[in-house]
Amino acid sequence: MEDAAVGQPNPRYETIKRLIDIAVALCVLVAGSPLVMFAALRIKLEDRGPIFYRGTRVGVDGRLFSMLKFRSMVVDAARMGGPSTADDDPRLTRAGRFLRQWKIDELPQFFNVLRGEMSLVGPRPQVAGDVERYSDQERRLLHVRPGITDWASVLFRNEGAILAGHTDPDRAYDELIRPRKIELGLAYVTHRNLRTDLRILWITALAVLRPSRIDTLLTKALPGDGRNA
């Protein structure tokens, strides 16, 4: 199938991608319902606070939406610090540390996929403050639905560990993660197709199930300047 962003998006690709999104999201939510119940119970028992975190993010074409996650931080955490979260962030709850370690906190985002606000694969959605800093070229990231996973999600799967120990996690994020994350996002937007989507999903699954193999695979799979995406 022809690369979608060499010219206009390929309608056939977009249709197949959306059908896959819906089918996989439904299967994950049904199969993962015991995990949903476990996470909800563990969060509620710890501090009686809300189960879900609803974070405002910028979606396709700049539209705002509420991204769902299981709450992993104390209530009103946004008033106590910035958007970047290190593994040693004191705002994290005990339940939250566990949920983040196994990526269970991301499970509710499959509801965002069903609603069409997100896709399985695409650049991760950002807060409005970060999007305001986008250059004209970087605003191309808003041409596609944001995703649950992408190349950067796998490469920086241990983002919290990378930021741990820094006195200013937001600055560390800007210096250590943001440039490569944007580069990989733009490479995806430029060369997105069904083969790339399936490859990212496969590597994401391996990152969870067999993390010891991922670094070797990423060395061969990651786009460099976007020409090999």
C-alpha positions in Angstrom: 0.0 0.0 0.0 1.4 3.4 -1.0 2.8 5.7 1.8 -0.1 7.8 2.9 1.7 11.1 3.4 3.7 11.2 0.2 0.6 13.0 -1.2 -2.8 13.0 0.2 -3.8 10.4 2.9 -4.8 7.1 1.2 -8.6 6.6 1.9 -8.3 2.8 1.8 -5.5 2.9 4.4 -7.4 5.3 6.6 -10.5 3.0 6.5 -8.6 -0.2 7.2 -6.7 1.6 10.0 -10.0 2.7 11.6 -11.5 -0.8 11.4 -8.4 -2.3 13.0 -8.6 0.4 15.7 -12.2 -0.5 16.6 -11.7 -4.2 16.5 -8.6 -4.3 18.6 -9.9 -1.8 21.1 -13.1 -3.8 21.6 -11.1 -7.0 22.1 -8.6 -5.4 24.5 -11.4 -3.9 26.6 -13.3 -7.1 26.8 -10.3 -9.3 27.5 -8.8 -6.8 29.9 -12.0 -6.2 31.9 -10.5 -8.1 34.9 -7.5 -5.8 34.8 -9.9 -2.8 34.7 -11.7 -4.0 37.8 -8.4 -4.8 39.6 -6.9 -1.3 38.8 -10.1 0.5 39.8 -10.3 -1.4 43.1 -6.6 -0.8 43.9 -6.8 2.9 43.2 -10.0 3.4 45.2 -8.8 1.4 48.2 -5.6 3.5 48.5 -7.0 7.0 48.9 -10.7 6.9 48.0 -10.0 9.4 45.2 -11.3 9.3 41.6 -10.3 6.2 39.5 -9.7 8.0 36.3 -7.5 10.9 35.3 -8.9 13.0 32.4 -6.1 15.0 30.9 -6.8 17.6 28.2 -4.8 16.9 25.1 -4.5 18.2 21.6 -5.8 15.8 18.9 -6.1 15.7 15.2 -6.4 19.2 13.5 -5.8 20.8 16.9 -9.1 19.6 18.5 -9.0 19.3 22.3 -10.1 16.0 23.9 -10.0 14.3 27.3 -7.5 11.5 27.4 -8.4 8.8 29.9 -5.9 7.1 32.1 -6.1 5.3 35.4 -5.1 7.8 38.0 -1.5 7.1 39.1 -0.8 10.3 41.1 -2.3 12.0 44.2 -5.4 14.1 43.8 -4.7 17.6 42.3 -1.2 16.5 41.3 -1.2 19.1 38.5 -1.1 21.8 41.1 2.0 20.3 42.6 4.2 20.0 39.6 4.6 19.9 35.8 3.4 17.4 33.2 6.6 15.3 33.1 6.7 12.4 35.6 9.9 10.8 36.8 9.9 7.4 38.5 10.9 9.1 41.7 8.1 11.7 41.5 6.6 12.1 45.0 3.2 12.6 43.5 3.0 9.0 42.4 0.8 6.7 44.6 1.8 3.2 45.5 -0.9 1.9 43.2 0.1 4.3 40.5 3.7 3.1 40.5 2.5 -0.5 39.9 0.1 0.5 37.2 2.7 2.6 35.4 5.3 -0.2 35.6 3.1 -2.5 33.7 1.4 0.2 31.5 -2.0 -0.7 33.0 -2.7 3.0 33.5 -2.9 3.4 29.7 -5.8 0.8 29.3 -8.6 3.4 29.4 -7.2 5.0 26.3 -8.8 2.3 24.3 -12.1 4.1 25.0 -10.6 7.1 23.3 -9.8 4.9 20.4 -13.4 3.7 20.2 -14.6 7.4 20.2 -12.3 8.2 17.4 -10.2 10.7 19.4 -7.1 8.4 19.2 -5.7 5.6 17.2 -3.8 2.5 18.2 -0.7 3.9 16.4 0.2 7.6 16.1 2.3 10.3 17.8 1.4 10.6 21.5 -1.0 13.4 22.3 0.5 16.4 24.0 -0.8 19.1 26.3 -1.7 22.5 24.8 1.3 24.2 26.2 3.7 21.9 24.4 1.8 22.2 21.1 2.0 26.0 21.3 5.7 25.6 21.0 5.5 23.6 17.7 7.2 25.0 14.7 5.3 25.0 11.4 6.9 21.7 10.5 6.1 20.2 13.9 2.5 21.1 13.5 2.3 18.3 10.9 2.0 16.0 13.9 -1.6 17.3 14.2 -2.5 15.9 10.8 -3.1 12.4 12.2 -5.0 11.0 15.1 -2.7 10.7 18.2 -2.0 7.2 19.2 -1.6 4.9 22.1 1.8 3.8 20.8 4.4 4.9 18.3 8.2 4.6 17.7 8.9 7.0 20.5 6.7 5.2 22.9 8.8 2.1 22.5 12.1 3.9 22.5 11.3 5.9 25.6 9.2 3.2 27.3 11.3 3.9 30.4 10.7 7.6 30.3 10.2 7.8 34.1 13.6 6.2 34.7 15.3 8.6 32.2 13.8 11.6 34.1 14.5 10.2 37.6 17.1 12.1 39.6 16.7 15.4 37.7 15.7 18.4 39.8 13.6 19.7 36.8 12.0 16.8 35.0 10.3 19.1 32.5 13.6 20.6 31.4 15.2 17.1 31.3 12.3 16.0 29.1 12.9 18.9 26.7 16.6 18.1 26.5 16.7 14.3 26.6 13.4 13.1 25.0 11.4 15.8 23.1 13.7 16.3 20.1 13.9 12.6 19.2 10.3 12.1 20.0 9.2 14.8 17.6 11.6 13.5 14.9 10.2 10.0 15.2 6.6 11.4 15.1 7.3 13.4 12.0 8.8 10.3 10.3 5.7 8.4 11.1 3.4 11.2 9.7 5.4 11.3 6.5 5.6 7.6 5.8 2.6 6.1 7.7 1.1 3.0 6.1 -0.5 -0.3 7.3 2.8 -2.1 7.3 4.4 0.5 9.6 1.4 0.4 11.9 1.5 -3.4 12.2 5.3 -3.3 12.8 4.9 -0.8 15.6 2.1 -2.8 17.2 4.3 -5.9 17.0 7.3 -4.2 18.5 5.2 -2.7 21.3 3.8 -6.1 22.2 7.3 -7.5 22.4 8.4 -4.5 24.6 5.8 -5.7 27.1 6.2 -9.4 26.8 9.9 -9.8 25.9 11.7 -6.6 26.7 15.2 -8.1 26.5 14.8 -8.3 22.6 13.6 -4.8 22.1 16.9 -2.9 22.0 18.2 -5.0 19.2 15.0 -4.8 17.2 14.8 -1.0 17.6 18.4 -0.6 16.3 17.2 -2.1 13.0 13.6 -0.7 12.9 13.7 2.9 14.1 13.7 5.6 11.4 16.7 7.9 11.5 16.0 11.0 9.5 12.6 9.8 8.4 13.6 8.1 5.1 13.4 4.6 6.6 10.2 4.8 8.5 
